């Protein structure tokens, strides 16, 4: 039997309802916050990610699914969405009429990293990107948007971590100071961090190894190296979040894993998923649009990991069971099934969730099938009902029954089931 590729997973029906809830609610909130949906392809030229993410990162060096197409060009399954959205923003000149754009995308990403709980080689993200705004208001609004989504999903074991990475003026000085500090502790660092020390010392701050975390607990803080503009920007973001009553904690070790971040950076973390504690993260990347060949436009955004988010949702005890259908039609005999199929089709078209047995089965067997569908009501029709011109509608909870005329039955059922829906909702 051919099985799944390691690190990939099927999203089965019992789980897909969580995905639908997340995606539907996210789209609704994005709409309220003024975002428009963009759907970039999953395959891009490799150079896009080498240039945006950085050739010295683990993603580019170890984790990307990269291969040559028939013409010999290198292409890559997207490991993240920001670079794709920026590329689309530039290529389609979305800045021409108005550089101010709010865009979101929801879809799969691909990285060939070691599979573990909440982390897969095909994973899904909700991404938001804002272009053309330098003001700290948009940094605060993005964090508010993420917090709003988590609140609406009733997920409470999360905390917002906040930091500033400075800009092209102040970050080089901090990198130099940090490198000098880490060099004194090189022998204590893990093998990966020794390599990071030579290429990008900021990434050492993000290491989860206990030995490295002990070293970096005494490392210099970037807060002391921020230039006046970055200090003012970061102070404004914090003030706005305080006014919005969005809880956060300052985290001088927070650097994120991608090279393009500048100034504000944030993560939403949880204590419920072990070492993989980051569920969402983002910040500002003011130089990325220009770096990829576009106009000099500021930008900011975030990404939410859907798999980890849904894992948290499953841990919530107050989540409702999967909903059942409105109606099951139990038909006995071929003539009854023909009638039932016509009713079934018309009810489904009109928005009433309805099922029936397409095979000859006993009434007892069909009632069991109705229970499996968690049907609110069951319509029973056989030779006796056909001859009498009436069918039986049974309430599956109370077991109460009523007779309905076959003439204009679909309309009668719409009214009866609509009344039942109102009773349930009230």
VOPAGU-2260 file (C-alpha; in pm, 1 decimal, decimal comma):
REM VOPAGU-2260
SITE   aa  ch    i         X         Y         Z
SITE  UNK   A    0       0,0       0,0       0,0
SITE  UNK   A    1     132,4     342,9     -94,7
SITE  UNK   A    2     133,2     574,0     206,3
SITE  UNK   A    3     188,1     943,0     276,5
SITE  UNK   A    4     526,8    1103,5     230,4
SITE  UNK   A    5     692,8    1157,2     568,4
SITE  UNK   A    6     612,6    1499,2     707,0
SITE  UNK   A    7     286,1    1538,9     514,6
SITE  UNK   A    8     -64,2    1469,9     646,3
SITE  UNK   A    9    -420,8    1420,7     534,4
SITE  UNK   A   10    -672,9    1660,1     682,6
SITE  UNK   A   11    -961,7    1424,2     752,4
SITE  UNK   A   12   -1330,3    1526,0     775,8
SITE  UNK   A   13   -1339,3    1531,4    1158,8
SITE  UNK   A   14   -1054,1    1783,8    1156,7
SITE  UNK   A   15   -1147,9    1984,2     850,8
SITE  UNK   A   16   -1430,9    2156,1    1038,7
SITE  UNK   A   17   -1165,8    2327,6    1252,7
SITE  UNK   A   18    -993,4    2447,1     936,1
SITE  UNK   A   19   -1318,6    2582,0     797,8
SITE  UNK   A   20   -1387,4    2767,6    1122,9
SITE  UNK   A   21   -1039,5    2925,7    1120,3
SITE  UNK   A   22   -1040,9    3020,2     753,0
SITE  UNK   A   23   -1396,7    3158,1     760,1
SITE  UNK   A   24   -1336,4    3364,9    1072,6
SITE  UNK   A   25    -997,9    3489,4     948,1
SITE  UNK   A   26   -1150,1    3606,2     619,1
SITE  UNK   A   27   -1428,7    3782,8     809,3
SITE  UNK   A   28   -1184,8    3965,7    1037,9
SITE  UNK   A   29    -956,5    4060,5     748,2
SITE  UNK   A   30   -1258,6    4208,9     574,9
SITE  UNK   A   31   -1341,1    4415,5     884,8
SITE  UNK   A   32    -981,8    4541,0     900,8
SITE  UNK   A   33    -982,7    4644,6     533,5
SITE  UNK   A   34    -774,2    4363,8     379,3
SITE  UNK   A   35    -820,7    4214,7      30,4
SITE  UNK   A   36    -735,1    3854,1     -57,5
SITE  UNK   A   37    -441,6    3767,8    -285,2
SITE  UNK   A   38    -375,2    3411,1    -406,1
SITE  UNK   A   39     -14,6    3372,1    -525,1
SITE  UNK   A   40     107,1    3040,0    -675,5
SITE  UNK   A   41     289,6    2784,0    -462,2
SITE  UNK   A   42     582,3    2758,5    -709,0
SITE  UNK   A   43     823,3    3050,2    -754,3
SITE  UNK   A   44    1171,8    3109,5    -891,0
SITE  UNK   A   45    1432,0    3009,0    -634,8
SITE  UNK   A   46    1606,3    3344,6    -655,3
SITE  UNK   A   47    1304,5    3513,5    -498,5
SITE  UNK   A   48    1361,4    3335,2    -168,3
SITE  UNK   A   49    1741,5    3348,1    -182,6
SITE  UNK   A   50    1719,8    3723,9    -214,8
SITE  UNK   A   51    1441,9    3789,3      35,4
SITE  UNK   A   52    1498,4    3531,5     310,2
SITE  UNK   A   53    1878,7    3535,4     283,6
SITE  UNK   A   54    2122,3    3273,4     156,4
SITE  UNK   A   55    2271,5    3226,3     503,4
SITE  UNK   A   56    1946,9    3110,5     661,7
SITE  UNK   A   57    1859,8    2750,5     746,0
SITE  UNK   A   58    1549,8    2777,1     526,6
SITE  UNK   A   59    1744,1    2849,0     208,5
SITE  UNK   A   60    2044,0    2629,1     287,4
SITE  UNK   A   61    1868,0    2319,2     422,4
SITE  UNK   A   62    1490,2    2327,7     406,5
SITE  UNK   A   63    1360,1    2444,1      67,9
SITE  UNK   A   64    1207,4    2207,1    -185,8
SITE  UNK   A   65    1410,6    2324,5    -486,5
SITE  UNK   A   66    1447,3    2151,7    -823,1
SITE  UNK   A   67    1523,7    2225,0   -1187,9
SITE  UNK   A   68    1240,8    2243,4   -1438,5
SITE  UNK   A   69    1274,1    2112,8   -1795,0
SITE  UNK   A   70    1455,3    2428,0   -1905,7
SITE  UNK   A   71    1705,7    2396,2   -1622,2
SITE  UNK   A   72    1567,5    2690,1   -1423,7
SITE  UNK   A   73    1564,9    2651,3   -1046,2
SITE  UNK   A   74    1216,0    2668,0    -895,7
SITE  UNK   A   75    1104,4    2628,9    -534,1
SITE  UNK   A   76     786,5    2533,4    -352,9
SITE  UNK   A   77     724,5    2842,1    -144,7
SITE  UNK   A   78     863,7    2811,2     211,0
SITE  UNK   A   79     681,1    3128,3     320,2
SITE  UNK   A   80     434,9    3373,6     165,7
SITE  UNK   A   81     569,9    3725,0     225,9
SITE  UNK   A   82     820,5    3715,9     -58,6
SITE  UNK   A   83     547,7    3588,3    -295,3
SITE  UNK   A   84     310,5    3869,7    -198,3
SITE  UNK   A   85     584,8    4130,6    -236,9
SITE  UNK   A   86     671,8    3988,4    -578,6
SITE  UNK   A   87     305,7    4015,3    -684,1
SITE  UNK   A   88     284,0    4369,9    -543,5
SITE  UNK   A   89     579,5    4469,4    -760,3
SITE  UNK   A   90     506,6    4266,9   -1075,0
SITE  UNK   A   91     144,9    4383,7   -1104,7
SITE  UNK   A   92     229,0    4739,0    -996,0
SITE  UNK   A   93     -28,5    4731,7    -720,6
SITE  UNK   A   94     137,9    5046,7    -590,9
SITE  UNK   A   95      68,5    5249,4    -907,3
SITE  UNK   A   96    -271,4    5394,1    -818,2
SITE  UNK   A   97    -210,1    5384,0    -443,3
SITE  UNK   A   98      97,0    5237,8    -268,2
SITE  UNK   A   99    -113,5    5176,3      43,4
SITE  UNK   A  100    -230,3    4813,6      21,6
SITE  UNK   A  101    -357,7    4562,4     274,2
SITE  UNK   A  102    -340,8    4202,8     146,7
SITE  UNK   A  103    -389,4    3858,9     296,2
SITE  UNK   A  104    -341,6    3502,8     176,4
SITE  UNK   A  105    -421,6    3159,0     320,7
SITE  UNK   A  106    -255,1    2844,5     190,0
SITE  UNK   A  107      15,8    2577,3     204,1
SITE  UNK   A  108     391,6    2629,9     246,4
SITE  UNK   A  109     671,3    2372,4     211,7
SITE  UNK   A  110     992,0    2314,2     408,0
SITE  UNK   A  111    1191,0    1993,8     430,3
SITE  UNK   A  112    1263,0    2018,3     801,8
SITE  UNK   A  113    1247,3    1746,8    1066,5
SITE  UNK   A  114     881,4    1656,6    1128,2
SITE  UNK   A  115     762,5    1695,1    1486,2
SITE  UNK   A  116     445,4    1778,0    1676,5
SITE  UNK   A  117     270,6    2071,2    1511,1
SITE  UNK   A  118     532,8    2096,0    1236,9
SITE  UNK   A  119     502,3    1937,0     892,6
SITE  UNK   A  120     681,4    1954,9     559,0
SITE  UNK   A  121     362,1    2081,3     403,3
SITE  UNK   A  122     208,2    2327,5     644,4
SITE  UNK   A  123     -44,6    2607,1     615,1
SITE  UNK   A  124     -29,9    2973,2     704,4
SITE  UNK   A  125    -256,5    3273,0     728,2
SITE  UNK   A  126     -53,9    3571,8     607,2
SITE  UNK   A  127    -119,2    3945,3     616,4
SITE  UNK   A  128      94,0    4208,1     446,6
SITE  UNK   A  129      54,5    4588,5     452,4
SITE  UNK   A  130     241,6    4818,9     214,4
SITE  UNK   A  131     300,6    5193,2     205,8
SITE  UNK   A  132     266,1    5284,5     576,1
SITE  UNK   A  133     564,7    5388,8     789,8
SITE  UNK   A  134     362,1    5497,7    1091,5
SITE  UNK   A  135     363,7    5272,8    1400,9
SITE  UNK   A  136     -17,2    5259,4    1389,7
SITE  UNK   A  137      -5,0    4973,8    1140,6
SITE  UNK   A  138     235,0    4773,0    1360,6
SITE  UNK   A  139     -14,3    4802,1    1646,4
SITE  UNK   A  140    -310,6    4723,1    1420,2
SITE  UNK   A  141    -150,1    4400,8    1293,5
SITE  UNK   A  142     -89,3    4281,9    1649,8
SITE  UNK   A  143    -446,7    4377,2    1739,0
SITE  UNK   A  144    -576,2    4180,4    1438,8
SITE  UNK   A  145    -389,6    3865,6    1544,7
SITE  UNK   A  146    -508,8    3907,4    1903,7
SITE  UNK   A  147    -866,3    3954,3    1781,5
SITE  UNK   A  148    -854,5    3628,0    1586,0
SITE  UNK   A  149    -725,7    3434,3    1886,6
SITE  UNK   A  150    -987,1    3591,8    2112,3
SITE  UNK   A  151   -1268,8    3510,4    1870,3
SITE  UNK   A  152   -1143,7    3150,0    1854,3
SITE  UNK   A  153   -1153,9    3140,0    2237,8
SITE  UNK   A  154    -785,1    3051,0    2266,2
SITE  UNK   A  155    -645,2    3195,5    2586,8
SITE  UNK   A  156    -314,1    3018,2    2654,3
SITE  UNK   A  157    -117,2    3263,0    2439,9
SITE  UNK   A  158     101,8    3568,2    2496,9
SITE  UNK   A  159     236,5    3836,8    2264,1
SITE  UNK   A  160     615,8    3884,4    2272,9
SITE  UNK   A  161     748,0    4212,4    2135,6
SITE  UNK   A  162    1088,3    4347,9    2033,8
SITE  UNK   A  163    1253,7    4591,6    1794,3
SITE  UNK   A  164    1536,4    4484,8    1563,3
SITE  UNK   A  165    1636,1    4839,0    1475,0
SITE  UNK   A  166    1715,1    4957,8    1123,8
SITE  UNK   A  167    2005,4    4971,6     881,3
SITE  UNK   A  168    2161,8    5249,8    1087,3
SITE  UNK   A  169    2155,8    5103,2    1437,0
SITE  UNK   A  170    2152,2    4726,1    1382,9
SITE  UNK   A  171    2510,2    4695,0    1248,2
SITE  UNK   A  172    2645,4    4838,4    1575,2
SITE  UNK   A  173    2442,0    4590,4    1776,5
SITE  UNK   A  174    2553,6    4300,4    1556,7
SITE  UNK   A  175    2914,8    4396,2    1617,1
SITE  UNK   A  176    2864,5    4417,3    1992,8
SITE  UNK   A  177    2672,1    4090,0    2001,1
SITE  UNK   A  178    2934,4    3911,6    1789,4
SITE  UNK   A  179    3211,4    4019,6    2026,4
SITE  UNK   A  180    3012,4    3890,2    2324,5
SITE  UNK   A  181    2926,8    3556,0    2162,0
SITE  UNK   A  182    3283,7    3502,1    2042,0
SITE  UNK   A  183    3393,1    3477,1    2405,7
SITE  UNK   A  184    3143,6    3191,4    2449,5
SITE  UNK   A  185    3192,8    3015,3    2115,1
SITE  UNK   A  186    3292,0    2683,1    2275,0
SITE  UNK   A  187    2967,0    2677,5    2475,7
SITE  UNK   A  188    2743,6    2730,9    2172,5
SITE  UNK   A  189    2588,8    2443,9    1974,7
SITE  UNK   A  190    2730,4    2357,2    1631,3
SITE  UNK   A  191    2451,3    2542,4    1447,7
SITE  UNK   A  192    2506,0    2857,9    1650,6
SITE  UNK   A  193    2879,9    2853,8    1585,4
SITE  UNK   A  194    2796,5    2873,1    1215,9
SITE  UNK   A  195    2531,4    3139,2    1279,7
SITE  UNK   A  196    2786,1    3342,5    1471,7
SITE  UNK   A  197    2992,9    3383,2    1155,5
SITE  UNK   A  198    2695,5    3455,3     924,4
SITE  UNK   A  199    2417,7    3614,3    1129,8
SITE  UNK   A  200    2478,5    3641,1    1506,1
SITE  UNK   A  201    2121,3    3760,3    1568,2
SITE  UNK   A  202    1998,0    3406,8    1496,5
SITE  UNK   A  203    2189,1    3278,4    1801,3
SITE  UNK   A  204    1937,9    3464,6    2019,4
SITE  UNK   A  205    1661,4    3248,0    1871,6
SITE  UNK   A  206    1825,3    2912,6    1952,3
SITE  UNK   A  207    1623,9    2672,7    2172,2
SITE  UNK   A  208    1925,2    2475,1    2301,0
SITE  UNK   A  209    1961,7    2522,8    2677,3
SITE  UNK   A  210    2337,9    2585,7    2659,2
SITE  UNK   A  211    2287,4    2864,4    2404,8
SITE  UNK   A  212    1996,7    3012,9    2599,7
SITE  UNK   A  213    2214,4    3034,0    2910,5
SITE  UNK   A  214    2482,6    3219,5    2713,8
SITE  UNK   A  215    2239,3    3463,1    2550,8
SITE  UNK   A  216    2061,4    3537,8    2881,1
SITE  UNK   A  217    2349,2    3777,9    2953,1
SITE  UNK   A  218    2393,2    3899,4    2594,3
SITE  UNK   A  219    2374,3    4270,2    2506,7
SITE  UNK   A  220    2022,9    4402,0    2442,2
SITE  UNK   A  221    1937,7    4568,0    2113,8
SITE  UNK   A  222    1721,7    4817,3    2303,2
SITE  UNK   A  223    2036,8    4994,9    2419,4
SITE  UNK   A  224    2159,6    5027,1    2059,0
SITE  UNK   A  225    1847,1    5163,5    1888,4
SITE  UNK   A  226    1882,5    5493,0    1707,9
SITE  UNK   A  227    1648,8    5778,9    1813,7
SITE  UNK   A  228    1404,1    5714,8    1526,5
SITE  UNK   A  229    1377,6    5344,1    1612,0
SITE  UNK   A  230    1338,6    5425,1    1981,5
SITE  UNK   A  231    1052,9    5665,1    1904,8
SITE  UNK   A  232     886,1    5415,7    1669,3
SITE  UNK   A  233     904,2    5131,7    1922,5
SITE  UNK   A  234     781,0    5353,2    2206,7
SITE  UNK   A  235     484,0    5458,1    1991,9
SITE  UNK   A  236     394,4    5094,7    1913,8
SITE  UNK   A  237     396,4    5008,9    2285,8
SITE  UNK   A  238     186,5    5314,4    2372,5
SITE  UNK   A  239     -72,4    5225,1    2108,3
SITE  UNK   A  240     -94,1    4865,5    2230,5
SITE  UNK   A  241    -137,3    4990,5    2586,6
SITE  UNK   A  242    -421,1    5216,8    2474,0
SITE  UNK   A  243    -582,2    4924,7    2288,2
SITE  UNK   A  244    -542,7    4711,4    2603,5
SITE  UNK   A  245    -348,2    4445,3    2411,3
SITE  UNK   A  246    -129,4    4255,1    2658,2
SITE  UNK   A  247     231,9    4195,8    2557,6
SITE  UNK   A  248     571,9    4136,5    2707,9
SITE  UNK   A  249     903,1    4277,8    2593,0
SITE  UNK   A  250    1143,4    4008,0    2475,0
SITE  UNK   A  251    1496,5    4116,8    2388,2
SITE  UNK   A  252    1579,4    3765,2    2255,9
SITE  UNK   A  253    1305,1    3775,9    1993,5
SITE  UNK   A  254    1461,7    3806,3    1646,8
SITE  UNK   A  255    1245,1    3589,8    1413,9
SITE  UNK   A  256    1401,7    3354,0    1160,8
SITE  UNK   A  257    1406,6    3563,9     843,5
SITE  UNK   A  258    1664,5    3823,4     743,3
SITE  UNK   A  259    1426,8    4085,8     607,9
SITE  UNK   A  260    1274,1    4204,2     937,4
SITE  UNK   A  261    1343,5    4558,7    1062,8
SITE  UNK   A  262    1217,5    4749,7    1365,4
SITE  UNK   A  263     903,0    4594,8    1518,1
SITE  UNK   A  264     899,3    4216,7    1549,4
SITE  UNK   A  265     651,1    4007,1    1746,0
SITE  UNK   A  266     544,1    3651,6    1817,1
SITE  UNK   A  267     236,9    3490,9    1968,6
SITE  UNK   A  268     356,5    3206,7    2189,4
SITE  UNK   A  269     185,6    2932,1    2388,6
SITE  UNK   A  270     285,8    2698,7    2666,9
SITE  UNK   A  271      62,1    2418,0    2543,2
SITE  UNK   A  272     265,3    2281,3    2250,9
SITE  UNK   A  273     603,4    2204,4    2404,5
SITE  UNK   A  274     916,3    2336,1    2232,9
SITE  UNK   A  275     722,0    2450,7    1924,6
SITE  UNK   A  276     570,4    2741,5    2115,6
SITE  UNK   A  277     536,2    3004,2    1839,9
SITE  UNK   A  278     194,9    3006,4    1670,8
SITE  UNK   A  279     217,0    3341,3    1494,8
SITE  UNK   A  280     484,2    3595,5    1422,3
SITE  UNK   A  281     558,0    3899,8    1217,5
SITE  UNK   A  282     681,0    4254,2    1214,3
SITE  UNK   A  283     810,3    4523,1     987,0
SITE  UNK   A  284    1025,5    4477,1     673,3
SITE  UNK   A  285    1065,1    4824,9     529,2
SITE  UNK   A  286    1347,0    4740,9     287,7
SITE  UNK   A  287    1211,4    4423,3     128,4
SITE  UNK   A  288    1005,2    4580,1    -152,0
SITE  UNK   A  289    1305,2    4781,7    -270,5
SITE  UNK   A  290    1537,5    4480,7    -228,4
SITE  UNK   A  291    1319,3    4277,8    -467,9
SITE  UNK   A  292    1323,4    4547,9    -735,1
SITE  UNK   A  293    1017,0    4750,4    -642,6
SITE  UNK   A  294     968,5    5107,3    -524,0
SITE  UNK   A  295    1098,8    5217,6    -186,4
SITE  UNK   A  296     782,5    5136,6      10,0
SITE  UNK   A  297     762,0    5035,2     377,2
SITE  UNK   A  298     588,3    4710,4     465,9
SITE  UNK   A  299     477,3    4503,0     763,4
SITE  UNK   A  300     294,2    4176,1     814,5
SITE  UNK   A  301     254,8    3849,2    1000,3
SITE  UNK   A  302     200,4    3475,5     953,7
SITE  UNK   A  303      -8,4    3237,1    1163,6
SITE  UNK   A  304      69,0    2865,3    1164,1
SITE  UNK   A  305    -262,2    2687,8    1102,4
SITE  UNK   A  306    -155,0    2341,8    1221,9
SITE  UNK   A  307     -43,4    2471,6    1560,2
SITE  UNK   A  308    -347,7    2695,9    1589,9
SITE  UNK   A  309    -581,6    2403,7    1524,7
SITE  UNK   A  310    -390,7    2185,0    1770,0
SITE  UNK   A  311    -467,8    2449,0    2032,8
SITE  UNK   A  312    -832,9    2456,0    1928,4
SITE  UNK   A  313    -857,4    2079,2    1977,1
SITE  UNK   A  314    -730,7    2118,5    2331,9
SITE  UNK   A  315   -1018,9    2351,3    2417,6
SITE  UNK   A  316   -1288,3    2164,6    2609,0
SITE  UNK   A  317   -1569,0    2397,4    2504,8
SITE  UNK   A  318   -1558,2    2328,3    2133,9
SITE  UNK   A  319   -1889,5    2200,1    1996,9
SITE  UNK   A  320   -1930,1    1858,4    1836,7
SITE  UNK   A  321   -1955,2    1836,7    1459,6
SITE  UNK   A  322   -2303,4    1951,5    1357,3
SITE  UNK   A  323   -2553,4    1702,6    1219,1
SITE  UNK   A  324   -2776,4    1732,2     914,9
SITE  UNK   A  325   -3124,1    1884,1     907,6
SITE  UNK   A  326   -3307,4    1587,3     755,6
SITE  UNK   A  327   -3264,4    1220,9     668,2
SITE  UNK   A  328   -3515,0    1062,4     428,4
SITE  UNK   A  329   -3590,1     696,0     499,3
SITE  UNK   A  330   -3747,7     556,3     180,7
SITE  UNK   A  331   -3883,8     202,1     151,0
SITE  UNK   A  332   -3921,9      62,2    -200,0
SITE  UNK   A  333   -3811,6     181,9    -542,1
SITE  UNK   A  334   -4104,3     418,7    -601,1
SITE  UNK   A  335   -4048,8     582,1    -263,6
SITE  UNK   A  336   -3675,9     620,1    -338,8
SITE  UNK   A  337   -3751,8     797,1    -667,5
SITE  UNK   A  338   -3975,8    1043,7    -485,0
SITE  UNK   A  339   -3720,8    1079,4    -204,4
SITE  UNK   A  340   -3438,3    1153,1    -446,5
SITE  UNK   A  341   -3635,2    1436,1    -604,7
SITE  UNK   A  342   -3714,0    1584,0    -262,3
SITE  UNK   A  343   -3354,0    1535,2    -150,0
SITE  UNK   A  344   -3219,3    1724,2    -449,3
SITE  UNK   A  345   -3459,7    2016,5    -415,0
SITE  UNK   A  346   -3398,5    2048,0     -40,9
SITE  UNK   A  347   -3019,8    2044,4     -86,6
SITE  UNK   A  348   -3045,2    2314,1    -354,7
SITE  UNK   A  349   -3252,8    2528,6    -119,1
SITE  UNK   A  350   -2996,8    2506,1     161,6
SITE  UNK   A  351   -3145,0    2226,3     376,6
SITE  UNK   A  352   -2875,8    1968,6     460,5
SITE  UNK   A  353   -3036,3    1637,5     366,2
SITE  UNK   A  354   -2925,0    1276,2     317,2
SITE  UNK   A  355   -3090,1     944,4     224,2
SITE  UNK   A  356   -3003,2     582,9     162,4
SITE  UNK   A  357   -2956,9     513,5    -209,0
SITE  UNK   A  358   -2973,7     136,5    -155,0
SITE  UNK   A  359   -3263,8     -86,0     -44,6
SITE  UNK   A  360   -3248,5    -113,0     335,6
SITE  UNK   A  361   -3489,0    -188,8     616,7
SITE  UNK   A  362   -3645,7      95,9     811,3
SITE  UNK   A  363   -3448,1      -5,0    1120,2
SITE  UNK   A  364   -3121,0      10,4     922,9
SITE  UNK   A  365   -3208,3     350,5     778,6
SITE  UNK   A  366   -3297,7     492,6    1120,5
SITE  UNK   A  367   -2953,4     382,8    1243,9
SITE  UNK   A  368   -2805,7     560,4     943,0
SITE  UNK   A  369   -3001,2     874,3    1036,9
SITE  UNK   A  370   -2848,1     857,9    1385,1
SITE  UNK   A  371   -2498,7     833,1    1236,5
SITE  UNK   A  372   -2567,7    1149,8    1037,3
SITE  UNK   A  373   -2693,5    1313,7    1361,1
SITE  UNK   A  374   -3008,1    1407,1    1173,1
SITE  UNK   A  375   -3239,7    1649,9    1349,8
SITE  UNK   A  376   -3542,9    1499,8    1174,0
SITE  UNK   A  377   -3622,9    1194,1     965,0
SITE  UNK   A  378   -3881,5    1174,9     687,6
SITE  UNK   A  379   -4034,3     828,0     647,2
SITE  UNK   A  380   -4201,7     718,9     323,9
SITE  UNK   A  381   -4307,8     372,7     205,4
SITE  UNK   A  382   -4589,9     211,7      10,1
SITE  UNK   A  383   -4848,5     294,7     279,3
SITE  UNK   A  384   -4747,7     662,1     282,8
SITE  UNK   A  385   -4747,6     679,6     -97,3
SITE  UNK   A  386   -5098,5     532,9    -111,6
SITE  UNK   A  387   -5227,2     768,7     157,9
SITE  UNK   A  388   -5063,7    1080,0       9,1
SITE  UNK   A  389   -4889,3    1165,1     338,6
SITE  UNK   A  390   -4542,1    1111,9     484,8
SITE  UNK   A  391   -4420,0    1095,2     846,5
SITE  UNK   A  392   -4177,1    1355,6     984,3
SITE  UNK   A  393   -4009,3    1239,7    1305,9
SITE  UNK   A  394   -3819,8    1463,4    1548,1
SITE  UNK   A  395   -3511,2    1255,7    1631,3
SITE  UNK   A  396   -3469,0    1410,4    1975,8
SITE  UNK   A  397   -3823,6    1410,0    2111,8
SITE  UNK   A  398   -3946,7    1119,3    1890,8
SITE  UNK   A  399   -4259,3    1324,7    1819,6
SITE  UNK   A  400   -4412,8    1260,0    1476,7
SITE  UNK   A  401   -4637,4    1453,9    1244,0
SITE  UNK   A  402   -4790,2    1383,9     905,1
SITE  UNK   A  403   -4718,9    1607,7     606,0
SITE  UNK   A  404   -4899,5    1596,9     267,7
SITE  UNK   A  405   -4694,7    1476,0     -26,8
SITE  UNK   A  406   -4831,5    1760,9    -240,0
SITE  UNK   A  407   -4592,7    2060,7    -212,6
SITE  UNK   A  408   -4387,9    1854,6      35,5
SITE  UNK   A  409   -4062,1    2043,2     -23,5
SITE  UNK   A  410   -4228,4    2371,2      72,8
SITE  UNK   A  411   -4385,7    2211,5     382,9
SITE  UNK   A  412   -4044,5    2072,0     484,5
SITE  UNK   A  413   -3871,6    2406,3     433,4
SITE  UNK   A  414   -4121,0    2568,6     671,0
SITE  UNK   A  415   -4112,4    2287,4     927,5
SITE  UNK   A  416   -3732,4    2261,4     934,2
SITE  UNK   A  417   -3692,8    2638,6     936,9
SITE  UNK   A  418   -3914,5    2656,1    1247,5
SITE  UNK   A  419   -3706,7    2381,5    1407,5
SITE  UNK   A  420   -3384,3    2571,8    1336,1
SITE  UNK   A  421   -3529,8    2879,0    1508,6
SITE  UNK   A  422   -3620,0    2669,4    1813,5
SITE  UNK   A  423   -3267,2    2528,0    1833,5
SITE  UNK   A  424   -3099,7    2867,6    1791,5
SITE  UNK   A  425   -3320,4    3026,3    2058,8
